[in-house]
Amino acid sequence: MEIRVVDKDEEKSLLALNEDHFNDVKSKRINPAKLQETFVAFANSDGGDLYIGIEDKSEPGERIAGFGEQEDANGVISTLLEDTSPAVENVLVEFLEVIGKGLILHIGIPKSPKVHYTASGDCYIRVNASKRKIKGERITQLGYSKGAEPYERRALDNVDIEDIVEGDLLQSYMDRVGTHLEPEAFLRKQRLLTKKDGDRLPNVGCVLLFDDEPQATLETRCAVKVYRLRTTEAEYKREQLEEMPVTINGDVESVIEKTIGQVANYIDGASFQDKGKIVKLNYPAEALKEILVNAVIHRDYSLNDDIHVRVFDNRVEVQSPGKLPGYMNIDNLYDERFSRNPNVVRMLHNLPNPVNHDIGEGLDTAKNELKKAGLVDPVFQEKENSFMVTIRHQKLASVEDVIMQYFADNPGASITNKLIRQLSGEDDMQKVKLALQKLRTSGVIMLEDENASAFNYRYIKA
């Protein structure tokens, strides 16, 4: 096993390490079974790094007290790698040698797509700098959120199979894909029926695809709410709503189509006024479509919340319930593939002219379309229990270029710091101020009124 000698700078970094959501240090004296609880918590959450051989900061004296030789850590390694159920894959194991102080065992734990248990059968998650034991429904929920146990396959005993089999949605789908199977046989073959107490019942995926009103059938909320907000601020107030949010219900395919239409309607009117002049914003339709489709087909339907699409004056936010599933993270979104609702994704993809690409490909398309339109890449953010994509109307061009382009397009017009921020998508007032100062110093622009207060500055081309 690899041994890497650390220098003084890395030693200082290890000692300065704060225990948090992604890092923990433990004494080599810790009981392996106790250490396994932390190991499992990291794997069940977002992954992290364990350093064994470092005493807690509260302990007096020398904090680095490592193993004398590799074999001394065999019991720890065996417990973590062999006694965890199921085994955690792709774990990094290495020894860090601090000269004169022994070997620190470094365990790098990836975010796992599975739910893991200690040898005693307990399940833990990582919460900030501590671990938390979970039981029962909370473990089930963890499995759904990871995609390890797809919620879409959960049987629904409040749905009569006849209602699905005799419905127009299923018949329309079967006609489009050209199958000659009997409806119930088709559902069974497509894994849209789940056995429960000896009966085959429609599952969540089946209802999402072929129930006329899944929002009334499912125990959790699964609609889309679309807002039009007349503001560019990060936080909004109720009075900034142009109208009450539009709630979109129906089967998955209909929800996607209606959501795209509603957002396009709001985008067509995405503009703001400056001195009575209407300034319009334009977003590439294909980029919006791909991100909206991803939100609907990859959300966590076990969570009791709707998808929220907010159309601001300078951006569009798409927030869907559930963190990224499995081993997906912000850094590998464009490269990896993992579907939380594989049946729903597959069924939609099998249609002629499907609305969805495979996961990752849709994001690539969105990114490329935004680039063609001269806009920055979409911004991804994982929140406590949701995932948000923000499409900013921020130009790839510099702030100075945006200012000069505005003057070129609007001869004789004046411009303000606020208008520049709206046009460029740059939220930082100071950055815009510096760009204006640079152009003033070079003699390209000037103040419209030298006597105006700083809050009322308007700039014109010199």
C-alpha positions in Angstrom: 0.0 0.0 0.0 1.3 3.5 -0.9 3.2 5.5 1.7 3.7 9.1 1.0 6.0 11.3 3.1 4.4 14.7 4.0 6.4 17.9 4.3 6.0 20.5 7.1 3.5 22.5 5.1 1.2 19.5 4.6 1.6 18.6 8.3 0.5 22.1 9.3 -2.5 21.7 6.9 -3.5 18.4 8.5 -3.3 19.9 12.0 -5.3 22.9 10.9 -8.0 20.7 9.4 -11.5 21.6 10.7 -13.9 18.7 11.2 -16.9 19.5 8.9 -19.3 17.8 6.5 -16.4 16.5 4.4 -13.5 16.0 6.8 -12.9 14.2 10.1 -9.8 13.3 12.1 -9.6 10.3 14.6 -7.2 8.9 17.1 -5.6 5.6 16.1 -6.9 4.4 19.5 -10.5 4.6 18.2 -12.5 1.3 18.2 -12.8 0.2 14.5 -16.5 -0.4 15.0 -17.0 3.1 16.2 -14.9 4.5 13.3 -17.1 2.5 10.9 -20.1 4.6 11.9 -18.3 7.7 10.5 -17.1 5.8 7.4 -20.7 4.8 6.6 -22.0 8.3 7.3 -19.7 9.8 4.7 -20.6 7.1 2.1 -24.3 7.6 2.7 -23.9 11.4 2.3 -21.6 13.4 0.1 -18.4 11.5 0.7 -15.4 12.8 2.6 -11.9 12.2 4.0 -11.0 10.4 7.2 -7.5 10.8 8.8 -6.7 8.3 11.5 -3.7 9.0 13.6 -4.5 12.6 14.6 -5.7 13.4 18.1 -8.6 15.9 18.6 -7.7 19.5 19.0 -8.9 19.4 22.6 -6.2 16.9 23.5 -3.0 18.3 25.1 0.5 17.7 23.7 1.5 16.3 20.3 -1.6 15.7 18.2 0.0 13.5 15.5 0.3 10.0 16.9 0.3 7.7 13.9 0.6 3.9 13.4 4.1 2.4 13.8 3.7 0.3 10.7 1.1 -0.5 8.1 0.1 -3.8 9.7 -1.0 -2.0 12.8 -3.9 -0.5 10.8 -5.1 -3.8 9.4 -8.0 -4.1 11.8 -9.3 -0.7 10.9 -9.0 -1.2 7.2 -10.6 -4.7 7.4 -13.6 -3.4 9.4 -14.2 -0.4 7.0 -13.7 -2.2 3.7 -14.9 -5.7 4.4 -17.5 -5.4 7.2 -19.5 -2.5 5.7 -22.7 -3.7 4.0 -22.7 -3.4 1.1 -19.0 -2.7 0.5 -18.2 0.9 -0.5 -16.6 1.0 -3.9 -13.7 3.1 -5.1 -12.3 3.9 -1.6 -8.9 5.6 -1.5 -6.6 4.1 1.1 -3.1 5.6 1.7 -0.6 6.2 4.5 0.9 9.6 5.1 4.2 9.4 6.9 5.1 12.2 9.3 8.8 11.7 10.1 9.2 10.8 13.7 5.4 10.7 14.4 4.3 7.6 12.6 1.8 6.8 9.8 -1.5 8.6 9.3 -4.1 6.4 7.6 -6.0 8.5 5.0 -9.3 7.0 3.9 -11.0 8.9 1.0 -14.7 7.9 0.8 -16.7 8.7 -2.4 -20.3 9.7 -2.4 -22.0 6.3 -2.9 -25.1 5.5 -5.0 -26.0 2.8 -2.4 -27.2 2.8 1.1 -24.6 1.4 3.5 -24.8 -0.2 7.0 -22.3 -0.9 9.7 -21.5 -4.5 10.7 -24.1 -4.2 13.5 -26.7 -3.2 10.9 -27.0 0.5 11.7 -27.3 3.3 9.1 -25.7 6.7 9.5 -25.6 10.0 7.6 -23.2 12.9 7.9 -24.7 16.2 9.2 -22.1 19.0 9.3 -19.3 17.8 11.6 -21.2 14.9 13.1 -22.9 11.6 12.2 -26.6 10.9 12.7 -28.2 7.5 13.1 -31.3 7.0 11.0 -34.0 4.3 11.0 -37.1 3.1 9.1 -38.7 5.5 6.7 -35.7 7.8 6.8 -33.5 5.0 5.4 -36.1 4.4 2.7 -36.1 8.1 1.9 -32.3 8.0 1.7 -32.5 5.1 -0.8 -35.0 7.1 -2.9 -32.8 10.2 -2.9 -29.7 8.2 -4.0 -31.6 6.4 -6.7 -30.5 3.1 -5.0 -34.2 2.2 -4.5 -36.2 4.0 -7.3 -39.3 5.6 -5.9 -40.8 5.2 -9.3 -41.2 1.4 -8.7 -43.2 1.9 -5.5 -46.6 0.1 -5.8 -49.7 2.2 -5.4 -52.7 0.3 -3.9 -55.0 3.2 -4.4 -54.9 2.9 -8.2 -57.0 0.4 -10.2 -55.0 -1.1 -13.0 -58.2 -0.8 -15.2 -58.1 3.0 -14.9 -54.6 2.9 -16.5 -55.2 0.1 -19.0 -58.4 1.7 -20.3 -57.1 5.2 -20.4 -56.3 7.3 -23.5 -52.8 8.1 -22.4 -51.6 4.5 -22.4 -53.3 3.7 -25.7 -51.8 6.8 -27.4 -48.3 5.9 -26.2 -48.7 2.3 -27.4 -49.9 3.5 -30.8 -46.9 5.9 -31.1 -44.3 3.2 -30.3 -46.0 0.6 -32.4 -46.5 -2.2 -29.9 -49.1 -5.0 -30.4 -49.0 -6.2 -26.9 -52.1 -6.2 -24.7 -52.0 -3.1 -22.4 -51.5 -5.0 -19.2 -48.7 -7.2 -20.7 -47.1 -4.0 -22.1 -47.1 -2.4 -18.6 -45.7 -5.6 -17.0 -42.9 -5.8 -19.7 -42.0 -2.2 -19.1 -41.7 -2.7 -15.3 -44.6 -0.3 -14.7 -46.4 -2.8 -12.5 -45.0 -3.8 -9.1 -45.9 -6.9 -7.0 -47.5 -6.3 -3.6 -49.2 -8.9 -1.6 -49.3 -11.2 -4.6 -51.0 -8.6 -6.9 -49.4 -6.5 -9.7 -50.2 -2.9 -9.0 -49.5 0.3 -11.0 -46.4 1.9 -9.6 -45.4 5.6 -9.3 -43.7 5.6 -12.7 -46.8 4.2 -14.3 -49.0 6.8 -12.7 -46.6 9.6 -13.7 -46.7 8.5 -17.3 -50.3 7.3 -17.8 -52.6 8.7 -15.1 -54.7 11.7 -16.1 -54.1 13.4 -12.8 -50.9 12.1 -11.1 -51.0 15.1 -8.8 -54.3 13.9 -7.3 -53.2 10.2 -7.2 -49.7 10.4 -5.6 -49.2 11.1 -1.9 -46.5 13.7 -2.8 -46.7 16.9 -4.8 -45.5 16.6 -8.3 -46.7 19.6 -10.2 -44.6 22.5 -11.7 -45.1 26.1 -10.5 -44.0 28.9 -12.9 -43.5 32.4 -11.7 -42.9 35.8 -13.5 -41.0 38.2 -11.2 -40.4 41.8 -12.0 -37.0 42.1 -10.3 -33.4 41.2 -10.7 -32.7 40.9 -6.9 -31.7 37.6 -5.3 -34.7 37.7 -3.0 -38.1 38.6 -4.1 -41.3 40.0 -2.5 -44.8 39.0 -3.2 -45.7 42.3 -4.8 -43.0 41.7 -7.4 -45.0 38.8 -8.8 -46.5 39.9 -12.1 -49.4 37.5 -11.5 -50.1 34.5 -9.3 -47.8 31.5 -10.1 -49.2 29.2 -12.7 -49.5 25.6 -11.5 -49.1 22.9 -14.2 -50.6 19.5 -13.7 -51.0 16.3 -15.7 -48.9 13.3 -16.9 -45.2 13.8 -17.3 -45.2 14.4 -21.0 -48.0 16.9 -20.8 -46.3 18.7 -17.8 -43.1 19.1 -19.9 -44.9 20.5 -22.9 -47.1 22.9 -20.9 -44.1 24.1 -18.8 -42.0 24.8 -21.9 -45.0 26.7 -23.3 -45.6 28.7 -20.2 -41.9 29.6 -19.7 -41.6 30.6 -23.4 -44.7 32.8 -22.9 -43.0 34.6 -20.0 -39.7 34.8 -21.8 -41.3 36.5 -24.8 -42.2 39.2 -22.4 -39.0 39.2 -20.5 -38.1 42.9 -20.6 -37.7 45.9 -18.4 -38.1 49.7 -18.8 -35.4 52.3 -18.8 -36.6 55.9 -19.2 -39.7 54.6 -21.0 -37.6 52.4 -23.4 -38.3 48.7 -23.4 -35.2 46.6 -23.2 -35.8 43.0 -24.2 -33.9 39.9 -23.1 -33.5 36.8 -25.3 -32.8 33.2 -24.2 -32.1 30.3 -26.5 -35.3 28.2 -26.5 -33.4 24.9 -26.8 -31.3 25.6 -23.7 -34.4 26.4 -21.6 -36.2 23.3 -23.0 -33.3 20.9 -22.0 -33.1 22.2 -18.5 -36.8 22.1 -17.9 -37.0 18.6 -19.2 -34.2 17.5 -16.9 -36.0 19.0 -14.0 -39.2 17.0 -14.6 -37.7 13.6 -15.4 -34.8 13.6 -12.9 -36.5 15.1 -9.8 -37.1 13.2 -6.6 -40.8 12.3 -6.7 -40.7 11.0 -3.2 -40.3 14.5 -1.8 -43.5 16.5 -1.1 -42.7 19.5 -3.2 -43.3 20.9 -6.7 -40.7 22.1 -9.3 -40.4 25.9 -9.1 -39.5 27.8 -12.3 -38.9 31.5 -11.7 -38.5 33.9 -14.6 -36.8 37.1 -13.3 -35.8 40.2 -15.3 -32.3 38.9 -15.8 -32.3 35.2 -15.2 -34.4 32.0 -15.1 -34.2 29.7 -12.0 -35.3 26.1 -12.2 -35.4 24.4 -8.8 -36.4 20.7 -8.6 -36.8 18.6 -5.4 -34.0 16.3 -4.5 -30.2 16.6 -4.4 -28.2 15.0 -7.2 -28.6 11.2 -7.1 -26.0 8.4 -6.7 -22.5 9.5 -7.5 -23.5 12.6 -9.4 -22.1 15.9 -8.2 -21.6 19.4 -9.5 -18.2 18.6 -11.0 -19.2 15.6 -13.1 -22.6 16.7 -14.4 -21.4 17.0 -18.0 -19.4 13.7 -17.9 -21.3 11.1 -15.8 -24.8 9.5 -16.3 -27.1 8.4 -13.5 -30.9 8.5 -13.7 -33.1 8.6 -10.5 -36.2 7.6 -12.5 -34.8 5.2 -15.2 -38.2 3.9 -16.3 -39.7 7.3 -16.8 -36.6 8.5 -18.7 -36.6 5.3 -20.9 -40.3 5.4 -21.7 -40.1 9.0 -22.8 -36.9 8.4 -24.8 -38.5 5.5 -26.7 -41.1 7.8 -28.2 -40.6 9.2 -31.8 -38.9 12.6 -31.5 -38.4 12.3 -27.7 -38.4 15.3 -25.5 -35.4 14.1 -23.5 -31.7 13.3 -24.3 -29.8 11.0 -21.9 -28.8 12.7 -18.7 -25.7 14.9 -19.3 -26.4 15.2 -23.1 -29.2 17.6 -22.4 -27.0 19.8 -20.3 -24.3 19.8 -23.0 -26.9 21.0 -25.4 -28.1 23.7 -23.1 -24.5 24.9 -22.5 -23.7 25.0 -26.2 -26.9 26.8 -27.1 -26.2 29.5 -24.4 -22.7 29.9 -25.8 -24.1 30.4 -29.3 -26.3 33.1 -27.9 -23.3 34.8 -26.3 -24.5 33.9 -22.8 -22.5 32.4 -19.9 -22.8 28.7 -18.9 -25.7 27.6 -16.7 -25.0 27.7 -12.9 -25.7 24.6 -10.8 -26.3 24.7 -7.1 -27.2 21.9 -4.7 -29.4 23.1 -1.8 -30.4 21.2 1.3 -33.1 19.2 -0.4 -33.2 20.4 -4.0 -31.1 21.1 -7.1 -31.2 24.5 -8.9 -30.1 25.5 -12.3 -29.8 29.2 -13.1 -29.7 30.5 -16.6 -28.3 34.0 -16.4 -28.8 36.7 -19.1 -25.1 37.5 -18.6 -23.1 38.2 -21.7 -19.8 36.4 -22.4 -18.5 39.8 -23.4 -16.9 42.2 -20.9 -19.0 44.8 -19.1 -17.2 47.5 -21.2 -18.2 45.7 -24.4 -21.8 45.5 -23.2 -21.8 49.3 -22.5 -20.3 50.1 -25.9 -22.7 47.7 -27.7 -25.6 49.5 -26.0 -24.5 52.8 -27.3 -24.0 51.4 -30.8 -27.5 50.0 -30.8 -29.1 53.1 -29.2 -27.4 56.3 -30.6 -27.9 59.3 -28.3 -29.1 57.2 -25.4 -27.8 57.3 -21.8 -27.0 54.4 -19.5 -26.9 53.8 -15.7 -25.1 51.4 -13.5 -28.4 49.5 -12.9 -29.2 49.3 -16.6 -25.7 47.9 -17.3 -26.3 45.2 -14.6 -29.6 44.3 -16.2 -28.1 44.1 -19.7 -24.9 42.2 -18.8 -26.2 40.0 -15.9 -23.4 41.2 -13.8 -24.7 41.5 -10.2 -21.6 43.2 -8.7 -22.2 47.0 -8.6 -18.6 47.6 -7.9 -17.4 45.7 -11.1 -19.8 47.8 -13.2 -18.6 51.0 -11.4 -15.0 50.1 -12.2 -15.9 49.5 -15.9 -17.6 52.9 -16.1 -14.6 54.6 -14.5 -12.3 52.9 -17.0 -14.3 54.2 -19.9 -14.6 57.7 -18.4 -10.8 57.9 -17.8 -10.2 56.9 -21.4 -12.6 59.5 -22.6 -15.0 57.1 -24.3 -18.0 58.1 -22.1 -19.0 61.0 -20.0 -21.6 62.0 -17.4 -24.8 63.3 -18.9 -25.1 65.8 -16.0 -21.9 66.7 -14.1 -24.0 68.1 -11.2 -26.1 65.0 -10.6 -25.8 63.1 -7.4 -23.8 59.8 -7.5 -27.1 57.9 -7.1 -28.5 59.6 -10.3 -25.5 59.2 -12.6 -26.3 58.6 -16.2 -23.6 58.2 -18.8 -23.5 59.1 -22.5 -21.1 58.4 -25.3 -18.4 61.2 -25.4 
